[in-house]
């Protein structure tokens, strides 16, 4: 990727926001892979920090920035200046962390006060405790394990540490071509060891909370937006057991269907 391409995509998302009935929150993950324009990784990080971040701020193109902390990608020390600059510009922080190796991503997410940390297969007990202390959401992505064969993240150590734990799709053409959230909740329940009620919260309130929308999204409660789906099913057990095969009979967004 490059700064011009990241800006092009961010501007497209801003246009989509203006016409989207759902509430769309944009995160810029420029520091996922590397740019072929720069022979040294540090040069690309600096280019993103000094050129991309100010443009994203000035055009109000995203709410969060993200980076991939893992062996062969980015190390926490390499990202320190970028993260601090982003926070000074009032961006929230999210991290892809410890997917393939114990790279210190979860601990870095906690230290930087990140809203969420994704993947987390190799975060370990220390990482889970750090996330819990920082109130950083542990966001598990079971679709990537399904497609790539890497281990599923075990949710139980994160719950034991006191983390809020969510489930997301990580929908992308390279490693997780699955966007059915009901199916992902079921996969998470089976393979990541969520209890049924935890799996429901993991795809409703917890993601809303991680996006700073815990006051209005993700729950059926007084004062919350009326965003919900209706299924012709008996209850949670049937919904999870169905593995996302059945489509909802009705979808409501902000009280309108």
C-alpha positions in Angstrom: 0.0 0.0 0.0 0.9 3.7 -0.2 -0.2 6.9 1.3 -2.1 8.0 -1.9 -3.9 4.6 -2.1 -4.8 4.7 1.6 -6.3 8.1 1.1 -8.2 7.0 -1.9 -9.8 4.2 0.0 -10.5 6.3 3.1 -12.3 8.9 0.9 -14.4 6.2 -0.7 -15.4 5.0 2.8 -16.4 8.6 3.7 -18.7 8.7 0.7 -20.2 5.4 1.7 -20.8 6.7 5.2 -22.9 9.5 3.9 -25.3 7.1 2.2 -25.2 4.1 4.5 -28.2 3.4 6.8 -25.9 1.5 9.2 -23.5 3.2 11.5 -20.1 2.9 9.9 -16.9 3.5 11.9 -13.7 3.7 9.8 -10.3 2.4 10.9 -7.1 3.0 8.8 -4.8 0.0 8.8 -2.0 1.4 6.7 0.6 -0.5 8.7 -0.5 -4.0 8.0 2.0 -5.0 5.3 4.8 -3.0 3.7 5.0 -0.5 0.8 7.3 -1.5 -2.1 8.1 2.2 -2.5 10.4 2.1 0.6 13.4 -0.1 1.0 13.4 0.3 4.7 10.4 -0.3 7.0 11.1 2.7 9.2 10.9 4.9 6.1 7.4 3.7 5.3 6.3 4.1 9.0 7.5 7.7 9.0 5.8 8.4 5.7 2.5 7.2 7.1 3.1 9.2 10.3 4.0 12.5 8.7 1.9 12.4 5.5 -1.1 10.1 6.0 -2.1 10.9 9.6 -2.4 14.7 9.1 -4.5 14.1 5.9 -6.8 11.7 7.7 -7.2 14.2 10.5 -7.8 17.2 8.3 -10.4 15.4 6.1 -11.9 13.6 9.1 -11.6 10.3 7.2 -11.4 7.8 10.1 -11.8 7.4 13.8 -9.1 4.9 14.5 -5.7 3.8 13.3 -4.4 0.2 13.4 -1.1 -1.7 13.0 -0.1 -5.3 12.8 2.3 -6.3 15.6 3.8 -9.7 14.9 7.1 -11.3 13.9 7.9 -10.4 10.3 5.6 -7.3 10.4 5.9 -4.5 12.9 7.5 -4.5 16.4 6.1 -2.3 19.2 9.3 -0.2 19.4 9.0 0.6 15.7 5.5 1.9 16.1 6.0 4.1 19.2 6.3 7.4 17.4 3.4 6.6 15.0 1.1 5.7 17.9 1.9 8.7 19.9 1.4 11.0 16.9 -1.9 9.4 16.2 -3.1 9.8 19.8 -2.0 13.5 19.7 -4.2 13.9 16.7 -7.1 12.3 18.6 -7.3 9.1 16.8 -8.3 6.0 18.7 -5.9 3.0 18.5 -6.6 -0.6 17.6 -4.0 -3.3 17.0 -3.7 -6.6 15.1 -1.6 -8.5 17.7 0.2 -11.8 18.3 -1.5 -13.8 15.6 1.5 -16.0 14.6 4.0 -15.4 17.4 4.2 -14.0 21.0 5.4 -10.6 19.7 4.2 -8.4 22.6 1.3 -7.0 20.7 -1.3 -7.5 23.4 1.0 -5.8 26.0 1.6 -3.0 23.6 -2.1 -2.6 23.0 -2.6 -2.3 26.7 0.2 0.2 27.2 -1.1 2.4 24.4 -4.7 2.2 25.7 -6.0 0.6 22.5 -9.7 0.2 22.1 -9.2 -3.4 20.9 -6.6 -5.9 20.0 -7.4 -8.5 17.3 -6.3 -12.2 16.8 -4.3 -12.8 20.0 -3.5 -16.5 19.5 -0.2 -16.0 21.2 -1.0 -13.2 23.7 -0.5 -15.4 26.7 -1.7 -14.9 30.3 0.3 -11.7 30.7 -1.2 -10.2 27.6 -4.7 -11.1 28.7 -4.2 -9.6 32.1 -2.7 -6.5 30.5 -5.7 -6.1 28.2 -8.1 -6.5 31.1 -6.3 -3.9 33.2 -6.4 -1.4 30.3 -10.0 -2.2 29.4 -8.9 -3.1 25.9 -11.4 -5.4 24.2 -9.9 -8.8 23.1 -11.4 -9.2 19.6 -11.1 -12.8 18.3 -11.2 -13.6 14.6 -12.1 -17.3 14.2 -12.6 -17.0 10.4 -8.8 -16.6 9.9 -8.2 -19.8 11.7 -10.8 -21.6 9.7 -9.2 -20.5 6.4 -5.5 -20.7 7.2 -5.3 -23.6 9.7 -3.7 -21.6 12.4 -4.9 -22.3 16.0 -8.2 -20.8 17.2 -7.8 -18.3 20.0 -9.0 -19.7 23.3 -11.4 -17.1 24.8 -11.3 -18.6 28.3 -8.0 -17.0 29.5 -9.3 -13.6 28.5 -12.6 -14.1 30.3 -10.7 -15.3 33.3 -8.5 -12.2 33.3 -11.6 -10.0 33.2 -11.5 -8.9 29.5 -14.4 -8.0 27.4 -14.2 -10.4 24.5 -15.7 -9.9 21.0 -15.9 -11.8 17.7 -15.3 -10.2 14.3 -15.0 -11.5 10.8 -11.7 -10.1 9.6 -13.3 -10.3 6.2 -10.7 -10.0 3.5 -9.8 -11.8 0.3 -6.5 -13.3 1.5 -7.2 -15.1 4.8 -10.9 -14.9 5.8 -13.5 -14.8 3.1 -16.4 -15.2 5.5 -18.7 -12.3 6.5 -21.7 -14.2 8.0 -21.6 -13.0 11.6 -24.0 -15.6 12.9 -21.8 -18.3 11.5 -18.7 -16.7 13.1 -20.5 -16.5 16.4 -21.2 -20.3 16.2 -17.6 -21.1 15.2 -16.4 -18.9 18.1 -18.7 -20.8 20.5 -17.4 -24.2 19.4 -13.8 -23.6 18.7 -12.9 -20.5 20.9 -14.9 -21.8 23.9 -17.4 -19.1 24.3 -20.6 -20.0 26.3 -23.7 -19.3 24.3 -24.5 -16.0 26.1 -20.9 -14.9 25.7 -21.0 -15.6 22.0 -24.2 -13.4 21.6 -22.6 -10.5 23.5 -19.4 -11.0 21.4 -21.2 -10.0 18.2 -23.5 -7.4 19.7 -22.7 -5.2 22.6 -18.9 -5.9 23.0 -18.0 -4.7 19.4 -20.2 -1.6 20.0 -18.4 -0.9 23.2 -15.0 -1.3 21.5 -16.1 1.3 18.9 -17.1 3.8 21.6 -20.8 3.1 21.0 -21.6 1.3 24.1 -24.1 3.9 25.1 -26.3 3.5 22.1 -25.6 0.3 20.1 -25.4 -3.4 20.6 -28.3 -3.9 23.1 -32.1 -3.8 23.4 -32.3 -1.3 26.2 -34.0 2.1 27.0 -32.2 4.9 25.2 -30.4 2.7 22.7 -30.9 2.8 19.0 -33.4 0.3 17.8 -30.9 -1.8 15.7 -31.9 -5.5 15.7 -32.7 -8.5 13.6 -35.6 -10.9 14.0 -35.3 -14.6 13.3 -38.0 -17.3 13.2 -36.3 -19.4 15.8 -36.9 -20.6 19.4 -33.9 -19.0 21.0 -30.1 -18.6 21.3 -29.3 -22.3 21.1 -31.1 -22.7 17.8 -29.6 -19.5 16.4 -26.1 -20.7 17.2 -26.8 -24.2 16.0 -28.1 -23.0 12.7 -24.6 -21.7 11.9 -25.9 -18.7 10.0 -27.9 -20.7 7.4 -31.2 -18.9 8.1 -31.6 -15.3 7.1 -33.5 -12.9 9.4 -37.1 -12.2 8.7 -36.8 -8.5 9.6 -33.9 -6.1 10.0 -34.4 -2.9 11.9 -31.9 0.0 11.8 -32.5 3.1 14.0 -36.1 2.0 14.4 -36.8 1.5 10.7 -37.1 -1.7 8.7 
